[in-house]
Amino acid sequence: MKQKILSFGSPRRAAPDRAKAAAANSQRRKRRRTGRQTLNYILILLAAAVVMVVLSLTVFFKIEKLEVTGTTKYAVQEIIDTSGVKIGDNLFCVSEKGVTRRLAEKYPYVEAVNLKRTFPPKLTIEITQAKVLGAVASDDGYVVIGQNGKILETGAQTLPEGTTAITGMYLSDHTVGRILGEISQKGEIVAPEEQFASSEETSSQKAASSSEDAKVDPKKLDKQRRERAATVEKDGYAMLKSLVDAVEETGFERITLVDFTDRLNMLLVYDNRVMIELGSQANLPYKLKFAQKVIEDELEPTFQGILDVSIDKEVWVDPCSIEQELQKRRLNAMKAAQEDSGEYRPPAKDSPELEVIPGSASSSKPASSEAQSSSASEPSSSFDPLEVIPNDDKEQPESSSQATSAEPQKADEQA
């Protein structure tokens, strides 16, 4: 019986189905037509979008109304004029960065700007005003400092309403708009050791330093001096910020004066009558809460003097004149600055530096000199950084001796 073992050549193919081949060709043609139609639709949509964009930038969405919202000390029309935005400008072509830059450069109190676009086409400029941190007393007036560290105003002759006065804080440059701690590249600056020194002592210090450093590159010396000034200024701002944060945290109100003359013993003046010694920056919230409780529970409402809470878990009371204590601190700071420069000279007994501030409870005019009495009766034309405590309408003690003699008994009873 025969059996096939091998075969040569390809197997016979079946005849193609013509109906299936025609259906496949039809599907391919249909897919090509669909692809071309989709491409045409996309091109039409892109063209329409381009036309709409061109029309919106030239014809549609023109600003019909401008508004300014937010608390600001500047006039609305001034804000609009400085922003550079006008009626008829395109609503979506206004640059928020450009508006912010122009407003911040001219108006220091403008901290942030937000543009709000609504329909019918209206642009609203939302202004966030910088919050005031305090006003630093200087020879030319108050220098208002914002919480963002920017110098908001300079040369103010009166303390802004609701602002705490600050003494003893170092500022190298009073340029408006400058951020504290930034290095001043141009212009004159005040070195830290010159803050409490007189003009004669400052000029002598500069002459001595120039003679000693004659061989050193003056540009390098100036750069080092500016860097050191920026560092001291930044540290002072950080100290002030931490103190203000602690005051807000504890809800300690009616703070009228902050003094940083001695950085290891910060001072607060409460209600124009109680000077609170806080010591260093350590545990500020605890010290403020402690002082607040002592004032509310232990001291009389008419108490005037010093409350020392700088020592942990201890409190000391010393009835005295606040103005005289501030004067003593200033004289000590001047003495320290002079000793650092090697030019300390004890003031004469009749030196005006030893006179107490006008309006002090224990101040008295020398009867032996008519010139001194006349000068004391006339207001001083120069700004005195120590005259920062506003007059208190409350009744004052009849005499300083009575207040001083009565308060120690209260302190002993409390002890």
PEFENJO-V527472 format. One record per run of one state. SS is the DSSP state (helix for helix, strand for strand, loop for the rest). FROM is the first residue (numbers start at 1). LEN is the number of residues. If there is no record, write none. Layout:
ss;from;len
SS;FROM;LEN
SS;FROM;LEN
//
This chain:
ss;from;len
loop;1;17
helix;18;41
loop;59;3
strand;62;1
loop;63;2
strand;65;5
loop;70;6
helix;76;8
loop;84;6
strand;90;1
loop;91;5
helix;96;11
loop;107;3
strand;110;9
loop;119;3
strand;122;8
loop;130;2
strand;132;7
loop;139;2
strand;141;6
loop;147;3
strand;150;7
loop;157;8
strand;165;3
loop;168;11
strand;179;1
loop;180;12
helix;192;3
loop;195;4
helix;199;14
loop;213;5
helix;218;33
loop;251;4
strand;255;5
loop;260;6
strand;266;5
loop;271;3
strand;274;6
loop;280;4
helix;284;14
loop;298;7
strand;305;4
loop;309;7
strand;316;4
loop;320;2
helix;322;20
loop;342;10
helix;352;3
loop;355;15
helix;370;8
loop;378;22
helix;400;15
loop;415;1
//
